[in-house]
Amino acid sequence: SNQWVADYYAATPMMSTHLLAFVVCDFISREVLISSNVLFRIWTRPEAIDQTGYVLDLGGRVQNFYEEYFNYPFMLPKQDIIGVPDFKGAMENWGLIIQREEAMSFTPQETAEGFKEYVTMILSRELAHVWFGNLVSQSWWDDLWLIEGFANYMAFVAMNSVVPSWLPLDDFVIKNVQRALAFDGLISSHPVHVPVSNPDELDEKFDSISFRKGGSILRMLQFILGDATFQKGLQRLIREREYGVMAHDDLWAALRTQSIIDGNSYQRYKEYEPLDVKGIMETWTLQMNYPTVFMERKGYGMRLSQSRYLLDKTATDPGQYASPFGSGDLSKKIALQTLEYLSMEDSYFPFYAALTEITYVRNMLERTDIYDDLVAFLSKTFSSPLIKLGYSNTGSGRLEMIDAEFRSIVYYTAVQYGGVTEWEYAYRGYTTSNSGSERLLFLYSCAYTRNVTILNSFLQRILTDAVRKQDGERILRYVSRNPIGNPLVWNLITSNWDVLITRFVSVNYLIADVTAKFNTEADIQSIQAFKNSQQNLGASTAAFDRAIETTRANIKWMNSNFQVIKDWLKNLP
């Protein structure tokens, strides 16, 4: 019949069925032949193709890096990467990576450096999956961390090769290791390797433990073995398990074999023995949490001791949580004095590391009478390094384009202190801009308004097709961080739960965001009442349980820390 067209495809390599993908669209492409004679192509809407030059160049360099690092050439004749406007996250389908269009968009002079880093990281992570995830897959979902943790860490290793000026390996520590430690300090954490028997359990494992702790312990193992042994061990594993599956024991065996070949050993009593990679790593993968190691000077020696670390030493039930400010390992005074030190810093990394704790403190004190004093202290602390670094691009007048690095601040401030006109300008920018990074800036800005009527109207749009599904979840999360918007989002969730869980794939992160600032008994009662009224919580049950315990810990934190911080702020010079 003339109404049908038959497509014939070449045979694929042996592959996991979840990596198969088809895309039917009217997109156009740009392509380049990379050094391994592989056709590397980028696909987007015609209107967005001009923004993909950076990704086209980057992709070839990253793929070449992985081929050299793993000593294994790319195994397909082509690599397509397609940017889809309405897509959550990214998926490493073999030969056809699908990701958000915004994660492929970069325009010089129009896109901030931070967004460029985001684009680089996403593509580097997805291409890492070609070797760990596609060529070699996990034998079962209980080893999800092997694939996701590897890709997460290797993305930063690749970035260190193609853009070393960003110091990606230092960046990995503050954006992955520290966040993994924070999550794994909970009594409700879980081991890296954990049995999975149904989809709900699998959905819960796509978290900081699989991605961030998984990558962090692999980084630790690289330090133990040395760069060369670690790299050659991975090459050995790939050759042994190519076009097949692996479990964590296969990884430990390959690395131990390579360690023996390279002569790595440690002294046990008076004998030298090969490193017991499996024995070392199973203490990190089969049990949760991590130790605190204390060093104490004793005369001419040092005394070392360790104990299990928990953010809340009194936690006994799953879900207990407390900020590191209240962990008790260091006095609160020392912790607060550490913030004073920041005024003498001009490095990005200490500031970023401190921001996690500062954000928690701000959230807790947002509705108190000392919040303004805290903001004044933070403003003074951050102003010193900003003045030292300086800013010379002051422009030549009111018609000068706003520097890409500062647009977010300008947009947010204009909407926060403006009215309907400023908000409509931002929303119009979100709906009409052809730049992925610019659309995000406008979207974030819309959440900053202090007008309740506008916020309610904005939130109602996520229940319709007025905004993309992927952006609807973002709107909820960002409005929830607005002090005025937080109760509005909670009301929307409790009034439209069935619609939300149908519209969005997962709402676990959303629940955590919305309830992060809850710190009263009334908040606990509200969560509990909603949880008890629902029969359709599914994989979100644990998220609501954690929200209740987090709120209890927030109350405890306020009781323990509020007066200390108030007195400290009062006595500042």
C-alpha positions, -999 to +999 in steps of 0.1 A: +000+000+000+012+036-007+001+045+028+030+026+044+067+030+045+091+002+056+123+012+075+151-013+076+179-011+102+213-026+106+216-052+134+225-037+168+252-050+190+242-072+219+224-046+241+200-041+270+165-037+259+159-005+280+185+013+258+164+010+226+149+043+214+131+058+183+125+094+177+100+107+151+103+145+145+108+173+120+141+184+136+173+193+117+209+183+125+245+194+125+273+169+123+310+163+125+332+133+119+353+128+150+388+112+152+375+076+155+356+080+122+323+082+140+296+105+128+286+128+157+253+145+151+232+170+171+194+173+165+171+201+176+142+222+164+153+244+135+149+275+157+175+261+182+201+246+159+223+277+159+228+273+197+243+238+195+278+247+182+294+243+216+278+209+222+288+197+188+325+206+195+323+195+231+308+161+223+335+151+199+362+160+224+346+142+253+339+111+233+375+111+221+386+114+258+366+084+269+379+063+240+414+070+251+408+067+288+390+033+285+413+022+256+382+011+238+369+027+206+333+038+202+314+007+190+288+022+167+291+040+134+272+071+147+263+090+178+231+111+177+221+135+205+187+150+203+174+179+223+137+176+231+118+207+244+096+187+268+118+161+284+128+154+320+164+147+326+185+127+300+186+092+288+217+074+274+200+053+247+227+036+227+236+058+197+207+081+204+210+102+236+179+121+244+180+151+267+164+185+274+168+210+246+180+236+272+210+213+281+223+216+245+219+254+243+248+278+246+253+312+230+285+331+238+278+365+254+242+354+261+248+324+285+264+325+319+295+304+326+276+284+352+250+273+326+279+264+303+292+242+330+258+225+334+256+218+297+291+203+298+284+181+328+252+167+314+267+157+281+299+143+297+277+122+320+256+108+292+285+099+270+302+081+300+272+058+300+283+045+266+310+025+283+294+020+317+257+014+312+256+004+275+287-016+266+287-030+301+254-029+320+245-037+356+234-073+362+204-060+382+190-028+396+205-033+430+238-022+414+222+009+399+249+029+417+277+012+396+263+028+364+250+061+378+279+066+402+305+059+375+289+082+350+286+110+376+322+108+386+336+102+351+318+133+339+340+154+361+371+135+351+363+141+314+356+178+322+390+180+338+405+170+305+385+193+282+380+224+305+407+221+332+404+258+341+371+251+358+389+228+383+361+202+379+377+177+403+376+203+431+340+211+421+331+174+424+340+176+462+316+204+470+288+194+447+289+156+452+310+144+481+297+170+506+261+165+495+265+127+497+278+131+533+248+152+542+223+127+529+243+097+543+244+113+577+207+105+581+195+074+601+170+070+572+199+066+546+205+033+529+235+013+516+248+020+481+240-016+472+205-024+482+180-051+470+154-039+445+123-060+438+097-036+423+096-003+404+086+018+435+118+006+453+139+014+422+124+049+419+135+056+455+171+047+447+176+074+422+190+097+449+222+111+463+234+077+475+234+061+441+246+091+422+268+111+446+280+086+472+284+060+445+307+084+425+324+096+457+335+061+469+348+054+434+369+086+436+381+074+470+391+040+455+410+058+428+430+076+454+437+042+472+449+024+441+465+053+422+453+068+389+471+044+366+460+012+384+424+025+386+423+034+349+439+001+338+416-018+361+385-002+344+400-011+310+404-047+322+368-048+334+354-035+301+373-060+281+362-089+304+325-079+305+320-062+270+285-066+256+274-082+289+266-073+325+286-069+357+280-068+394+300-050+420+321-081+427+333-081+390+346-045+395+364-054+427+380-085+411+392-065+381+407-038+402+424-063+426+439-082+397+453-050+382+465-039+417+485-072+420+500-068+385+510-032+393+526-043+426+503-025+450+503-039+485+500-029+521+518-040+552+499-063+575+519-070+606+554-079+591+541-091+557+530-073+526+498-084+511+478-074+480+451-048+486+418-065+495+397-043+473+365-062+480+370-061+517+377-024+517+349-014+495+321-036+509+324-016+542+313+014+521+287-003+498+269-028+519+263-006+550+250+029+552+265+061+569+302+067+574+327+072+602+339+103+619+377+101+625+391+121+654+428+129+658+442+139+692+478+149+699+495+127+726+530+139+734+550+131+703+523+109+688+487+110+676+457+091+689+431+082+663+396+071+670+364+068+650+327+064+654+296+062+633+286+097+621+250+108+624+238+144+619+214+138+649+231+117+676+198+109+692+181+097+661+167+062+664+138+061+640+141+063+602+137+098+589+154+117+618+173+147+605+193+175+619+216+202+604+254+198+609+251+229+630+234+208+656+254+175+652+274+182+684+308+173+670+320+209+672+307+236+694+282+260+678+305+289+685+333+273+664+308+266+636+296+302+636+332+316+638+340+296+607+315+318+588+334+349+599+365+335+582+347+337+549+352+375+547+390+367+542+384+342+514+383+349+477+381+313+464+348+300+451+349+266+467+348+275+504+319+299+497+299+272+479+306+247+506+293+272+532+262+280+513+245+247+521+247+254+558+239+291+554+208+282+534+195+259+561+201+286+588+183+312+567+154+289+561+150+282+598+153+319+608+132+333+579+102+340+601+120+352+632+130+386+646+167+380+640+165+373+603+174+408+593+205+407+616+215+374+599+211+389+564+232+420+574+260+397+587+260+377+555+259+408+534+290+421+552+308+387+550+302+384+512+309+420+503+346+419+513+357+393+487+333+409+461+350+443+465+384+426+463+375+408+431+359+439+416+336+444+387+348+465+357+320+459+332+298+488+342+284+494+308+280+527+290+244+536+297+208+523+302+207+507+267+237+484+274+229+447+274+231+432+309+261+410+313+251+373+311+267+366+345+244+391+363+211+387+344+197+363+370+202+388+398+187+417+378+157+396+367+150+382+402+153+416+418+131+433+392+103+408+397+106+406+435+103+443+440+082+451+409+046+446+401+024+430+375+042+447+346+076+432+356+061+398+362+044+397+329+076+408+312+094+378+327+066+353+319+065+366+283+103+361+281+098+325+293+072+317+267+089+335+238+126+333+242+145+310+219+174+306+243+172+276+268+192+294+294+173+326+291+139+308+294+151+293+326+161+326+340+127+341+332+110+311+347+129+313+380+123+350+382+085+345+380+087+326+412+102+356+431+072+379+430+056+389+464+022+393+449-001+365+462-026+368+434+001+365+407+016+335+425-017+317+428-024+323+391+011+311+382+007+279+402-027+271+386-010+271+352+010+239+360-023+220+362-028+227+325-007+226+293+001+263+297+036+253+308+056+222+300+054+193+324+091+195+331+088+232+339+057+226+361+076+207+387+103+234+386+077+261+392+064+243+423+099+239+437+110+274+431+078+291+443+080+269+475+114+286+482+097+320+482+085+327+518+052+340+505+048+312+480+056+283+503+022+279+519+005+284+485+024+255+470+016+232+500-021+241+496-019+233+459-003+199+466-028+189+492-058+201+470-046+185+437-026+154+447-042+130+422-036+155+393+000+161+403+011+124+405-006+118+372+011+148+355+046+144+370+067+112+370+080+117+405+072+142+433+096+130+460+121+159+455+092+183+454+079+171+488+113+176+503+116+211+489+082+223+500+085+210+535+122+220+540+112+252+559+085+236+581+095+240+617+063+241+638+039+216+654+012+229+631+033+219+601+037+184+614+000+181+620-007+193+584+016+168+568+003+139+590-033+148+583-028+149+545-008+116+546-036+099+566-062+111+542-045+097+511-048+061+497-026+068+467+008+079+480+027+050+463+065+056+462+060+090+480+050+074+513+087+074+525+090+111+513+061+122+536+075+102+565+108+119+561+091+153+558+074+147+592+107+137+609+126+165+592+100+190+606+104+175+641+142+179+638+138+214+626+118+222+657+145+206+678+172+226+659+153+259+666+150+250+703+187+242+705+202+269+683+180+300+681+192+317+713+229+308+706+227+324+671+208+354+685+234+361+711+262+357+687+247+381+661+241+406+689+277+405+700+293+409+666+314+440+662 
